[in-house]
Amino acid sequence: MPLPHDSSANDAAPNRALKQAVFLHTGWRSAGTWVWSRLRELERAAGFYEPLSNVLADLMPADVSASRPTLTSGHPPLAAPYFDEYRPFLREDARGVAGYDRRFSIDRFTREPDATFPLLQAYLSALSEHTIEHGRVPVFKFCRTGGRLPWLKRAFARALHVGVLRNPASQFASGWLLRQQWSNAFFVAAPFRVLGLNQTDPLVREVIGVCGVRLPPLPSMPDDAYAVACEQFARTVDSDNAYRAFIALWMLCALRIGEGVDLLIDMDRLGESRDYASDLRAAFHAQCGLSPDFTSARDLVVETRRSAARMTGIDGGALRAVHSAALKFLKAQAGIDAAFVEVVRQKMVLANELTETWR
């Protein structure tokens, strides 16, 4: 069914089929939550936060109200709890969102969908269909679909697939400072977890070697146990190895974005240009009928420069070689648009500049 236009728009979208959902493919600490919040606040949108998060496996109705930003999250204030939109899919007498499976929480990078994908497709379809039936546009904010982006784009061709890209130095610094200042190692552990659980895939194995990542020396174990072990590893991992793992995962996800999203959001550019914010608003409106206001975007590059003195215990000058190796990896892949490669090259140049002052 065609969706009604967003009531906040000043003019109607062209009379053609609009995209029926928005899939935001973001990375941890990429400012993706802020982008999602700009869409969620619109009357015609229903924002599903992290539909693949393992937190959803144990969520109960009583837990929803407490799912709000913490002082250290860096997330924007929210009018409703993170998981408010999941209420229709929860039961008082059972844990977990209907249709959710814990196996969804680990990204995969194989070319063809794995055995769990039919379940994942059915789960996201159920969330989408319920929302569309109620006259709203589902907006999904993912941190775990970088590798599965091509699967989802084929399966959900009537959705608007949006890639969110932030320069890797700023993105890494955001997570590293949380470990350094608040002992929150989740974001440092995440790349090790994803790379480790995908290391048999040839592409993943290649980028691990290119970036010189040293994975935790862990025996074979179930995914959940491996995730816990990676978080313990991340609490004491040296900064050089942590950055190499982060860049390896960042570039794998950038590769999938470069293979084809409907719309790219450059977070570094968004914080610097009101014109770019207006262009993005127009692009969303033309494709899905929603008109998010991005003009309040912070300049995240300036913020990274201000926090440079707090990035201790890491030799920023030594990271230039990692950026160069990762960029060569991307350039060697077939089917990537030259304009996108240039965007990533600029991100590596910016990362060189930002990390140069880290000591």
Secondary structure as UniProt FT lines:
FT   TURN            7..8
FT   STRAND          21..25
FT   TURN            28..29
FT   HELIX           32..40
FT   TURN            43..44
FT   STRAND          45..49
FT   TURN            51..52
FT   HELIX           54..57
FT   HELIX           61..64
FT   TURN            65..66
FT   TURN            71..73
FT   TURN            82..83
FT   HELIX           84..89
FT   TURN            92..93
FT   TURN            98..99
FT   HELIX           102..105
FT   TURN            115..116
FT   HELIX           117..133
FT   TURN            134..135
FT   STRAND          137..142
FT   TURN            146..148
FT   HELIX           149..155
FT   TURN            156..158
FT   STRAND          159..165
FT   HELIX           168..182
FT   HELIX           186..197
FT   TURN            198..200
FT   HELIX           202..211
FT   HELIX           223..234
FT   TURN            235..236
FT   HELIX           239..258
FT   STRAND          263..266
FT   HELIX           267..270
FT   TURN            271..272
FT   HELIX           274..288
FT   TURN            295..296
FT   HELIX           300..306
FT   HELIX           308..310
FT   HELIX           316..319
FT   HELIX           320..331
FT   TURN            334..335
FT   HELIX           338..355
FT   TURN            356..357
//
